[in-house]
Structure formats: C-alpha cells, structure tokens
Amino acid sequence: MLKAVFVKKNGRLCRCTIKGHAGYAEHGQDIVCASVSSAVQLTANLLTETFQEDAAASAKGDTVNIRTNGSELSERLLNALLVHLQCISEEFPGTINFEFTEV
C-alpha cells in the first residue's frame, strides 16, 4: 500500500511524502503506482520548473518528497495532488493510505 503524508504549516499545505507501492498488480504492471507516480512528478515539475516556486522535490528508492514555502500557488498545487490521489484511492480501494499532520 502507498502511504501519502500531507503536512500543513500555519494552516496551509506545504509538504507531502509519497512512499511505498500500491500492490494492485505486479511490478511494471501496476496502474495505480503509474498513476500516482505521474501525478506526483507533474506536481513537482509544475512547482519547481514551470512556476519556479520556492520548492524542492527529491526521490530516493520508493519515496518522493515535495517541500514548498507554503505559498498560495504551491498550496493549490499540493491540494490538487491530494484530490487526485483521493480519486485514485476511491477507484482502487486499499491502495493508498493517507495521513495528515500539522507542524
């Protein structure tokens, strides 16, 4: 199961970590992992390249981290990612676990 952790600071989404594997299908055939990976990569690229927000994205092994400064635009993009992942989770139950924290 994928674990998606979304972090708020001062009431605004500012960080997310996506870790693990969905386990929906065999490695290389898992459409849930592919969907999540694509959405996360798009969000990271929009933040760092397209809109050049004060943000950073990193990937190591099965973990991707996105950190932002909590600007309005970066929060909107992280919220869009969250909504998208929730839609995927509804379509494929038991594949994504969500956690929400505030720092």
Backbone torsions as a table, in degrees:
resi	resn	phi	psi	omega
1	MET	NA	138.8	174.5
2	LEU	-76.1	146.3	174.1
3	LYS	-117.5	124.4	179.6
4	ALA	-116.8	114.3	-179.6
5	VAL	-108.3	123.1	177.6
6	PHE	-114.3	131.4	-173.9
7	VAL	-117.5	135.2	174.8
8	LYS	-110.4	146.7	172.1
9	LYS	-133.5	128.8	-176.2
10	ASN	54.4	36.2	177.3
11	GLY	80.4	2.2	-177.5
12	ARG	-118.0	139.1	173.7
13	LEU	-61.9	130.5	-178.5
14	CYS	-136.2	-9.0	-175.0
15	ARG	-155.8	151.1	169.4
16	CYS	-149.4	149.5	175.6
17	THR	-131.0	129.0	176.8
18	ILE	-117.4	126.8	-173.5
19	LYS	-140.2	144.4	172.2
20	GLY	100.8	-160.5	-179.4
21	HIS	-135.1	145.3	-176.2
22	ALA	-67.7	-35.8	-178.6
23	GLY	74.2	19.7	-179.6
24	TYR	-76.7	-34.3	-179.6
25	ALA	-150.8	178.1	179.1
26	GLU	-62.1	154.4	177.5
27	HIS	-53.4	132.4	-178.7
28	GLY	88.9	-11.5	-179.9
29	GLN	-121.5	2.2	-172.4
30	ASP	-84.0	104.8	-177.1
31	ILE	-70.8	-25.0	177.4
32	VAL	-69.8	-47.6	177.4
33	CYS	-59.5	-42.4	-179.9
34	ALA	-63.8	-42.1	179.7
35	SER	-64.5	-45.2	-179.2
36	VAL	-66.2	-45.2	179.5
37	SER	-58.3	-43.4	-179.8
38	SER	-64.3	-44.3	-179.8
39	ALA	-64.2	-41.6	-179.8
40	VAL	-67.4	-43.0	179.6
41	GLN	-64.0	-41.8	177.6
42	LEU	-60.9	-45.7	-179.9
43	THR	-61.2	-46.2	179.1
44	ALA	-61.0	-43.6	-180.0
45	ASN	-66.8	-39.8	177.4
46	LEU	-61.7	-44.6	-179.3
47	LEU	-64.7	-49.3	-170.5
48	THR	-89.2	-31.8	-175.1
49	GLU	-104.2	-56.5	-173.7
50	THR	-68.4	-51.8	-176.9
51	PHE	-98.0	-5.5	177.7
52	GLN	46.1	47.7	176.2
53	GLU	-72.2	161.7	173.4
54	ASP	-75.8	82.6	-174.1
55	ALA	-145.4	160.5	177.3
56	ALA	-141.0	144.8	176.5
57	ALA	-129.8	140.1	178.1
58	SER	-143.2	151.0	178.4
59	ALA	-134.8	134.8	176.5
60	LYS	-147.5	119.8	-177.8
61	GLY	61.5	-125.0	-178.6
62	ASP	-100.9	24.4	-176.6
63	THR	-125.9	132.4	175.0
64	VAL	-122.7	132.8	177.6
65	ASN	-118.9	136.9	172.4
66	ILE	-126.1	125.7	178.3
67	ARG	-124.0	136.9	179.4
68	THR	-130.8	174.8	176.9
69	ASN	-87.7	1.0	178.6
70	GLY	81.0	17.7	177.9
71	SER	-63.0	165.5	-180.0
72	GLU	-59.5	-44.3	-179.6
73	LEU	-64.6	-46.3	-178.5
74	SER	-64.9	-36.6	177.0
75	GLU	-64.6	-41.2	178.6
76	ARG	-61.5	-41.9	179.7
77	LEU	-67.3	-42.0	177.5
78	LEU	-65.6	-37.1	177.6
79	ASN	-66.1	-39.2	176.9
80	ALA	-62.4	-41.0	176.6
81	LEU	-61.5	-45.5	179.4
82	LEU	-58.5	-48.6	179.7
83	VAL	-60.2	-42.8	179.5
84	HIS	-62.0	-45.3	179.4
85	LEU	-65.6	-36.0	177.0
86	GLN	-64.9	-37.3	176.0
87	CYS	-64.1	-43.4	177.2
88	ILE	-61.4	-43.4	-179.5
89	SER	-62.7	-37.7	177.5
90	GLU	-66.8	-37.8	179.8
91	GLU	-72.1	-33.2	-177.6
92	PHE	-128.7	76.3	-175.7
93	PRO	-57.3	146.9	176.9
94	GLY	79.7	12.9	-178.2
95	THR	-107.8	-21.4	-178.1
96	ILE	-134.4	128.2	174.8
97	ASN	-107.3	130.5	-178.3
98	PHE	-105.2	142.1	174.5
99	GLU	-135.0	138.7	-179.2
100	PHE	-125.7	132.1	179.0
101	THR	-135.7	162.7	176.0
102	GLU	-128.8	134.1	178.3
103	VAL	-115.0	NA	NA
